[in-house]
Amino acid sequence: MSLPLPPGVEVRARRSIRGYSAVLLPFGPGGEPDWRGFESHLRRTRETGLTPAVNLDTGHVGRIGGAARTRVLDVAREGGGPFLAGAGVHDGPGAAFDPGGYAAEMERVEKVGGTPVVLPSHGLGALDPAAWVTAHRRLAEGSDAFFALEMGAMFVPCGRIYPLEAYRGLLGIPQCIGAGHASLRRAPEWERLLLRDRHRPEFMVLSGNELAIDMVMYGSDYLLGLSTFAPDLFARRDAFWRAGQPDFHELNDALQSLGAFAFRPPVPAHPHSAAQFLALRGWIDHDATHPGSPRRRDGDLEVLAGIAARLGL
């Protein structure tokens, strides 16, 4: 017998799901970005109907330099169509919040036609909840539309999940059109969905929970690194849900097995899992990642091949 859902949480059948895919930036064996592989994977993602999201953790944004981040934006712009892009500053423990640096990065994304995602930093994460909301309100003054992002420390050392009241503050910022939530826990995301429904129904709760990708059943949309492994299958799954087809559940279960394996600790190694899987699919030439990025063991390939077979690949 299944446990009841929290009060107010309900399955929302046949809804259209908005999927944003955090696109992998692949690397070659020499330690340089594989730009041809990135361009083709970005195009492939768009062709499925998912919206690409670049310069996030799956794109090694905390490790690549400014020139590479600019080229990523240029590739996204040249591909046509909407896209999200991370906008943040690179600082260290003890740093102060840098509103000017954030504003400049957000403007750079908007100038090329992207929608900024405000990334975590040590300076931003050190703010108390009220000041965190005030910081986003300040950044909104120079932006037409942006996404906020809560990301747990299992993803990045400066990550932080804020109290629900701080999330309520985001809903009061008109330019903030949604927020990613990556705590890898269901309960906080359900709370945010209920709060959203009461105060601002059009606000997008973007699930970043690769361990519970069925959160879309309850009203979340998503911003997932897992979807870069198989944007075609995520798009198919989403279409099944919209059409009310039971096939949604079997495909979702198979994709969830991939998420549970690829996003096991240490979670920051998931870009290498993505590279391994995409190389197995023949979509990129190498399973290399940024030289400073943590790697999975070679033995993972056998497990990933088994999951690919389960997915019919």
ABEGO torsion letter per residue (X at the ends): XBBBBBBGBBBBBGBBBBBBBBBBBBBBAAGBBBAAAAAAAAAAAAAAGBBBBBGBAAAGAAABBAAAAAAAAAAAAAAEEBBBBBBBBBBBBGBBBBAAAAAAAAAAAAAAGBBBBBBBBAAAAABBAAAAAAAAAAAAAABABBBBBBBBAAABAABBBBBAAAAAAAAABAABAEBBBBAGBAAAAAAAAAAAAAABAABBBBBABAABAAAAAAGBBBBBAAAAABAAAAAAAAAAAAAGBAAAAAAAAAAAAAAAAAABOBAAAAAAAAAAAAAAAGABABABBBAABBBBBAAAAAAAAAAAAAAGX
